[in-house]
Amino acid sequence: MPGIAALTAGYVLSQFYRSFLAVLAPQLQAEIGMSASQMSVALGAWFVAFALMQFPVGAALDRFGPRRTGAGVLLAAAAGALLFAFASTPLHITLAMALIGVGCSAVLMATIYLFARNYSPAMMATLGATFIAVGSLGNIIGSSPMAAAEEAWGWRATMSGLGAFTFAVAVAVFVLVRDPERIAHAPAAGSRGNGYLQLLADRRLWPILPCVLMGYALAAGVRGIWAGPYLHDVHGLTAREIGGVTFWMALALAVGSLFYGPMDRIFNSRKWVVFFGNAVAMAAVGALAVLPSPSVMTVTVLFVLIGLFGASYAVQMAHVRAFVPAHLTGRGVTLMNFFSIGGVGLMQVATGETFTAFGGAATGASSYQALFAIYALTLGLALLIYLAAPDAPPRSAVVSPQAIPPSRRSA
């Protein structure tokens, strides 16, 4: 399907733009004096801008459809890449990353919207996981290939070329994507409306959302920024060597998405697949928090485990989607994405402040151990809350994706 292919190209870019900073850490430090904590803030700006855009994106998907919504915002990503290419201060990089975050905010949601509208709910996790796995090629491109491109052409020329390519993808989305038919809906008597407040009033979602908030923050934060400075400051690795380690983590994220895809149908559970997978990721980052000087091989294995088991996003999406009525599909998937991406942004700020408070790069491994501990503790708390969530087995008829029971809407 040409439209999905165009959106896949856009999602590859989205995954790339949230991960390439780790490889450029030595160059940005040397050329414009950008510290590890400033890079954390810049990546956090990407995720915060992305998260805040989920509300207008959700409304736009339900009102205008995925074609215009997806293509329109990608233009901002193209502009952000060009701003990055001409940056001369850390502030310019932060502003560019925020603009790129805005531009990437609708690609995945437009695709999930099409999957939710055009396919069986039981296939939601598999379709979403497969799309995310293919899109995770962007994570891989943001590792060794990005390091090689930077060495060959410089980071400014590389970012200029990426800006031009992003513009071409936006045009392709506009030309090739086909919108599904709109759903007319009249809210039931006594309901609280037909938008985000109606979804947030459903108590079944309350214990799920903290896990969504923290579930992606670990893998995205470590892969997106902290892996690079950690490997450079603690182990003395070069950009090419950092790219080699992050390549394996990026590959694990892609394989992990494929691995998670059929798990909910194999075990007929979404809740426990998410819970136990994230528990392994929590244990891996916990090991980084308590080991003062692990070898590069040990670090690589732990990064791979975080990537492999921290890739449960598609199953989390399917879990939330099980409680969302069809006419609120756009708002439902973007609400979930707001919590997921917003959690990454919040954790970038929290870990950046923790890193600075413990002395930053000057103190060596101890500052990194502290920020890894923050990841482990927050994810552990989210998983404890998640234990209270109702399951949504794919082969169960108990949960209907078409309606939220009025009895569950009361506060």
C-alpha positions in Angstrom: 0.0 0.0 0.0 1.7 3.2 -1.2 0.3 5.4 1.5 1.7 3.1 4.3 5.0 3.0 2.5 5.2 6.8 2.6 4.2 6.9 6.2 6.9 4.3 7.0 9.5 6.5 5.4 8.3 9.3 7.7 8.5 7.1 10.7 12.0 6.0 9.9 12.9 9.7 10.0 11.0 10.1 13.3 13.0 7.3 14.9 16.3 8.7 13.4 15.7 12.2 14.7 15.1 11.0 18.3 18.4 9.0 18.4 21.1 10.6 16.3 22.3 13.1 19.0 24.1 10.4 20.9 26.5 9.8 18.0 27.1 13.6 17.5 27.9 14.2 21.1 31.7 14.5 20.7 31.3 16.9 17.7 28.7 19.1 19.3 30.8 19.3 22.4 33.9 20.3 20.5 32.4 22.7 17.9 29.7 24.6 19.8 30.5 23.7 23.4 27.3 21.7 24.0 27.5 19.7 27.3 25.8 16.4 28.0 23.2 18.0 30.1 22.4 20.5 27.3 22.1 17.7 24.8 19.7 16.0 27.3 17.6 19.2 27.4 17.6 19.4 23.6 16.4 15.8 23.2 13.9 16.5 25.9 12.6 19.5 23.9 12.1 17.1 21.0 9.9 14.8 23.1 8.0 17.6 24.9 7.1 19.3 21.6 6.1 16.0 20.2 4.0 15.2 23.2 2.2 18.5 23.3 1.3 18.2 19.6 -0.6 15.0 20.3 -3.8 16.9 21.3 -4.1 19.0 18.0 -2.9 16.0 16.0 -5.6 13.8 17.6 -8.3 16.3 16.8 -6.9 16.8 13.3 -6.9 13.0 12.6 -10.6 12.7 13.5 -11.5 15.9 11.6 -9.2 16.1 8.6 -7.8 12.5 8.3 -4.3 11.2 8.3 -3.3 12.4 4.8 -3.3 16.2 5.4 -2.4 15.8 9.1 0.7 13.6 8.5 2.0 15.6 5.5 1.4 19.0 7.1 3.4 18.5 10.2 6.3 16.8 8.4 7.1 20.2 6.9 8.1 21.4 10.3 10.6 18.5 10.7 12.2 19.5 7.4 12.6 23.1 8.6 14.0 21.9 11.9 16.6 19.8 10.2 17.8 22.8 8.2 17.9 25.0 11.4 20.0 22.3 13.0 22.4 22.3 10.1 23.1 26.0 10.5 23.2 26.0 14.4 26.0 27.9 16.1 24.9 27.6 19.8 23.3 25.0 22.0 20.1 27.1 22.0 19.9 26.8 18.2 20.2 23.0 18.6 17.4 22.9 21.2 15.1 25.0 19.1 15.8 22.9 16.0 15.1 19.7 18.0 11.8 21.1 19.3 10.8 22.0 15.7 11.7 18.5 14.5 9.6 17.0 17.3 6.6 19.0 16.2 7.2 17.7 12.6 7.4 14.0 13.6 4.4 14.1 15.9 1.7 12.8 13.5 3.4 10.0 11.5 2.9 7.1 13.8 -0.5 8.3 14.9 -1.7 8.6 11.3 -0.6 5.1 10.7 -2.1 3.6 13.9 -5.3 5.5 13.0 -5.4 3.7 9.6 -4.7 0.4 11.2 -7.4 0.9 13.9 -10.0 2.0 11.3 -9.2 -0.6 8.6 -8.3 -3.8 10.5 -9.5 -6.1 13.2 -8.7 -5.0 16.8 -7.1 -8.4 17.5 -4.4 -7.5 14.9 -3.7 -4.0 16.4 -0.6 -5.0 18.3 0.9 -7.1 15.5 0.4 -4.4 12.8 1.7 -1.7 15.1 4.7 -3.7 16.2 5.6 -4.5 12.6 5.4 -0.9 11.6 7.4 0.2 14.5 10.0 -2.5 13.9 10.5 -1.3 10.3 10.5 2.3 11.4 13.2 1.4 13.9 15.6 1.3 10.9 15.8 5.0 11.7 17.4 4.1 15.1 19.9 2.0 13.2 20.7 4.7 10.7 21.2 7.1 13.6 24.0 4.9 14.9 27.0 3.7 12.8 25.6 5.0 9.4 25.2 8.5 10.9 28.7 8.4 12.4 30.1 7.4 8.9 28.1 10.2 7.2 29.4 12.7 9.7 33.0 11.6 9.1 32.5 11.7 5.3 30.5 15.0 4.8 30.3 16.6 8.2 27.2 16.9 10.4 26.0 20.2 8.9 25.9 18.9 5.3 24.3 15.6 6.5 21.6 17.5 8.3 20.9 19.7 5.2 20.4 16.6 3.1 18.1 15.1 5.7 16.0 18.3 5.7 15.6 18.0 1.9 14.7 14.3 2.2 12.1 15.0 4.9 10.4 17.6 2.7 10.2 14.9 -0.1 8.6 12.5 2.3 6.0 15.1 3.3 5.0 15.5 -0.3 4.8 11.7 -0.8 2.5 11.3 2.3 0.2 14.0 0.9 0.0 12.4 -2.6 -0.2 8.7 -1.6 -2.2 8.4 1.7 -5.9 7.7 1.4 -8.2 8.8 4.2 -10.8 6.3 5.6 -14.4 7.3 5.7 -15.4 9.5 8.6 -17.6 8.2 11.4 -20.6 10.2 12.4 -21.5 9.9 16.1 -23.9 11.4 18.4 -22.8 11.2 22.1 -25.0 9.1 24.3 -27.2 10.9 26.8 -25.4 11.6 30.1 -22.0 11.3 28.6 -19.3 13.8 29.3 -18.6 14.6 25.7 -16.8 13.0 22.9 -13.2 14.0 23.4 -10.2 13.6 25.6 -12.1 14.3 28.9 -14.4 11.4 28.0 -11.4 9.1 27.7 -9.8 10.3 30.9 -13.0 9.7 32.8 -12.7 6.0 32.1 -11.1 4.5 35.3 -9.9 1.5 33.4 -7.2 3.7 31.8 -5.9 5.2 35.0 -3.5 2.4 36.1 -2.4 1.8 32.5 -1.3 5.4 31.8 1.6 5.5 34.3 3.2 2.5 32.7 2.7 4.1 29.3 4.3 7.3 30.7 7.5 5.4 31.8 7.5 2.4 29.5 9.2 4.0 26.5 11.2 6.7 28.5 13.9 4.2 29.4 14.8 2.9 25.9 14.3 6.2 24.2 16.3 8.2 26.7 19.3 5.8 26.9 19.4 5.3 23.1 18.6 8.9 22.3 21.2 10.7 24.4 22.7 9.0 27.4 24.4 6.1 25.7 26.7 8.5 23.8 28.0 10.7 26.6 28.2 7.7 29.0 30.4 5.7 26.5 32.5 8.8 25.8 33.0 10.0 29.3 33.2 6.7 31.2 34.8 4.4 28.6 36.6 6.9 26.3 34.9 5.7 23.1 35.1 7.6 19.9 32.0 8.6 17.7 32.6 5.6 15.5 32.9 3.2 18.5 29.8 4.8 20.1 28.0 4.2 16.8 29.0 0.5 17.0 27.5 0.0 20.5 24.3 2.0 19.8 23.9 0.0 16.6 23.3 -3.1 18.6 20.8 -1.3 20.9 19.0 0.1 17.9 18.8 -3.4 16.3 17.5 -4.7 19.6 14.7 -2.1 19.6 13.6 -3.2 16.1 13.8 -6.9 17.0 12.0 -6.2 20.3 9.1 -4.6 18.5 8.7 -7.7 16.2 9.1 -9.9 19.3 6.3 -8.2 21.2 4.0 -8.1 18.2 2.4 -11.6 18.4 3.0 -12.0 22.2 -0.5 -10.8 23.3 -2.2 -13.3 21.0 0.2 -16.1 22.0 -0.4 -15.6 25.7 -3.9 -14.1 25.3 -2.9 -11.2 27.5 -1.7 -7.7 27.0 -1.2 -6.7 30.6 1.3 -9.5 31.6 3.3 -9.3 28.3 3.9 -5.6 29.1 4.5 -6.1 32.8 7.1 -8.9 32.5 8.9 -7.4 29.5 9.3 -4.0 31.2 10.4 -5.7 34.4 13.4 -7.2 32.5 14.3 -3.7 31.1 14.1 -2.3 34.6 16.5 -5.0 35.9 18.9 -4.1 33.1 19.0 -0.4 33.9 19.2 -1.3 37.6 22.3 -3.2 36.9 23.9 -0.1 35.2 22.9 1.8 38.3 24.8 -0.5 40.8 27.8 -1.5 38.7 30.5 1.2 39.1 32.8 0.2 36.2 31.2 -2.5 33.9 33.1 -3.5 30.8 32.1 -2.2 27.4 30.8 -5.7 26.5 28.7 -5.8 29.7 27.3 -2.3 28.9 26.5 -3.4 25.4 24.6 -6.4 26.6 22.6 -4.4 29.1 21.8 -1.7 26.5 20.6 -4.5 24.2 18.3 -5.9 26.9 16.9 -2.4 27.5 16.2 -2.1 23.8 14.8 -5.6 23.4 12.4 -5.6 26.4 11.7 -1.9 26.4 10.0 -2.0 23.0 6.5 -2.9 24.3 4.9 0.3 22.9 2.6 -1.5 20.4 1.2 -3.8 23.0 0.6 -0.9 25.4 -1.2 0.9 22.5 -3.4 -2.2 21.9 -4.1 -2.3 25.6 -5.4 1.3 25.7 -7.1 1.0 22.3 -9.3 -1.9 23.7 -11.1 0.7 25.8 -11.5 3.4 23.2 -14.7 3.8 21.1 -14.3 3.9 17.3 -15.3 7.5 16.8 -12.5 8.6 19.2 -9.8 6.6 17.6 -7.7 9.6 16.7 -7.9 11.1 20.2 -7.4 7.7 21.8 -4.2 6.9 20.1 -2.8 10.4 20.5 -3.7 10.5 24.2 -1.7 7.4 24.7 1.2 8.8 22.6 1.1 12.0 24.7 1.8 10.0 27.8 4.4 7.8 26.2 6.4 10.6 24.5 5.7 13.1 27.3 7.3 10.6 29.7 10.5 10.6 27.6 10.6 14.4 27.8 10.0 14.5 31.5 12.6 11.9 32.1 15.2 13.7 30.0 14.7 16.7 32.2 14.8 14.7 35.4 17.9 12.7 34.4 19.6 15.8 33.1 19.1 17.6 36.4 20.2 14.5 38.3 23.3 14.2 36.2 24.2 17.9 36.9 23.4 17.6 40.6 25.8 14.7 41.0 28.6 16.6 39.3 28.2 15.7 35.7 31.0 14.3 33.6 33.6 15.6 36.1 32.6 12.9 38.6 32.8 10.1 36.1 30.6 7.0 36.5 28.8 8.1 39.7 26.7 10.7 37.9 25.6 8.2 35.3 24.8 5.6 38.0 22.5 8.2 39.6 20.5 8.9 36.4 20.2 5.2 35.7 18.8 4.7 39.2 16.2 7.3 38.4 15.1 5.3 35.4 14.9 2.1 37.4 12.9 3.6 40.3 10.3 5.4 38.2 9.7 2.4 35.9 9.4 0.2 39.0 6.8 2.5 40.5 4.8 2.6 37.3 4.8 -1.2 37.1 3.5 -1.5 40.6 0.6 0.8 39.7 0.1 -1.2 36.5 -0.7 -4.3 38.5 -4.1 -2.8 39.2 -5.0 -2.4 35.5 -7.6 -4.6 33.9 -6.3 -6.9 31.2 -7.7 -6.8 27.6 -7.1 -10.3 26.2 -7.3 -10.3 22.4 -9.5 -13.4 22.3 -11.9 -12.1 24.9 -15.3 -10.5 24.1 -15.5 -8.9 27.5 -13.9 -5.6 26.4 -15.5 -3.9 23.5 -13.5 -1.4 21.5 -16.6 0.3 20.3 -17.9 1.9 23.5 -17.0 3.0 27.0 -19.7 1.8 29.4 -21.5 4.8 30.9 -21.1 3.1 34.4 -17.3 3.5 34.0 -17.5 7.3 33.2 -18.5 8.5 36.6 -15.7 10.1 38.5 
